[in-house]
Amino acid sequence: MKTTLQRATVYLEPELQRALQFKAVETESSVSALINTAVRRSLREDAADLAAFEQRAQEPTLAFEAVLKDMKRRGKL
C-alpha cells in the first residue's frame, strides 16, 4: 500500500520545536513522524470520548446542586 504525504506548515512555540527536535534525535525518528503520532493519538482519544458520550446519552442528568448536597451528606465536602 502506497502512502501519500501532504505537506503542511505548522507553527510551533520555540520551546516545543526544540523539544521535538531533541526527541526526534533520541528516538531516531523524524519530527513529522512524532507529530503524526501525537495527532493520531489525540484523534483516537477524541473518538473514545465521543463513543463514551454516546453510550451514556441515556443516563439521567444530575443537577450540580444535587451533587454538592450529596457530597456534603457523605462527608466528602
C-alpha positions as CSV (number, residue, x, y, z in Angstrom):
1,M,0.0,0.0,0.0
2,K,1.4,3.4,-1.0
3,T,1.2,6.2,1.5
4,T,0.9,9.7,0.1
5,L,2.1,12.5,2.2
6,Q,0.7,16.0,2.4
7,R,2.9,19.0,3.2
8,A,1.7,21.3,5.9
9,T,3.1,24.4,7.6
10,V,2.9,24.1,11.4
11,Y,3.9,27.0,13.7
12,L,5.3,25.8,17.0
13,E,6.4,27.6,20.0
14,P,10.2,27.7,20.0
15,E,10.5,25.5,23.1
16,L,8.2,22.9,21.6
17,Q,10.1,22.8,18.4
18,R,13.4,22.4,20.3
19,A,11.9,19.6,22.4
20,L,10.6,17.8,19.3
21,Q,13.9,18.0,17.6
22,F,15.7,16.5,20.6
23,K,13.1,13.8,20.9
24,A,13.4,13.0,17.2
25,V,17.1,12.6,17.6
26,E,16.8,10.4,20.7
27,T,14.1,8.2,19.2
28,E,15.7,8.1,15.8
29,S,12.5,9.4,14.3
30,S,11.5,12.5,12.3
31,V,9.7,15.5,13.7
32,S,6.9,14.7,11.2
33,A,6.6,11.2,12.5
34,L,6.3,12.4,16.1
35,I,3.7,15.0,15.1
36,N,1.7,12.4,13.1
37,T,1.8,10.0,16.1
38,A,0.7,12.7,18.5
39,V,-2.2,13.9,16.3
40,R,-3.3,10.3,15.7
41,R,-3.3,9.6,19.4
42,S,-5.3,12.8,20.1
43,L,-7.9,11.9,17.5
44,R,-8.2,8.3,18.9
45,E,-8.8,9.9,22.4
46,D,-11.5,12.1,20.8
47,A,-13.2,9.1,19.2
48,A,-13.2,7.3,22.5
49,D,-14.7,10.3,24.3
50,L,-17.4,10.6,21.7
51,A,-18.2,6.9,22.0
52,A,-18.4,7.2,25.8
53,F,-20.8,10.2,25.4
54,E,-22.9,8.2,23.1
55,Q,-23.0,5.2,25.4
56,R,-24.0,7.4,28.4
57,A,-26.5,9.5,26.5
58,Q,-29.5,7.7,28.1
59,E,-28.2,8.2,31.6
60,P,-30.1,10.6,33.8
61,T,-28.5,14.0,34.4
62,L,-27.9,15.4,37.8
63,A,-28.1,19.0,38.9
64,F,-24.8,20.4,40.2
65,E,-26.5,21.5,43.4
66,A,-27.7,17.9,44.0
67,V,-24.2,16.5,43.5
68,L,-22.8,19.1,46.0
69,K,-25.6,18.3,48.5
70,D,-24.9,14.5,48.2
71,M,-21.1,15.1,48.7
72,K,-21.8,17.1,51.8
73,R,-24.2,14.4,53.1
74,R,-21.5,11.8,52.6
75,G,-18.8,13.9,54.3
76,K,-16.8,14.5,51.1
77,L,-17.0,18.3,51.3
